[in-house]
Amino acid sequence: MIRFVAFALLLACTAVSTPAQDIANGRLAEALAQKETGTGWDGRPGPAGELSRYQLTEAVWRQHSREPFAQARIETKARAVALAHLAWLAGRIRAAGQPVTAER
């Protein structure tokens, strides 16, 4: 999770701006997956037990899904949770009274 957020911040700092639609359409999620696992995920959990190309932790999975964490091995389900988490992060930024921009 820490790597996921750290890379999101790094990516945000290098872009001019990222409207909320970019999060919704998955461009950021794909960039994160590329950073986390490169061109593919070999099925092995990460050092903290993360699963999928998006290296989702069980805590993040449980926050956005009622299915068993093992379902994170299914690409479509993992992507849905990754997108939900990015939307949640954007919501937290908005709740803090800030616009969702690349800098944030």
Disulfide bonds with the S-S distance in Angstrom:
none
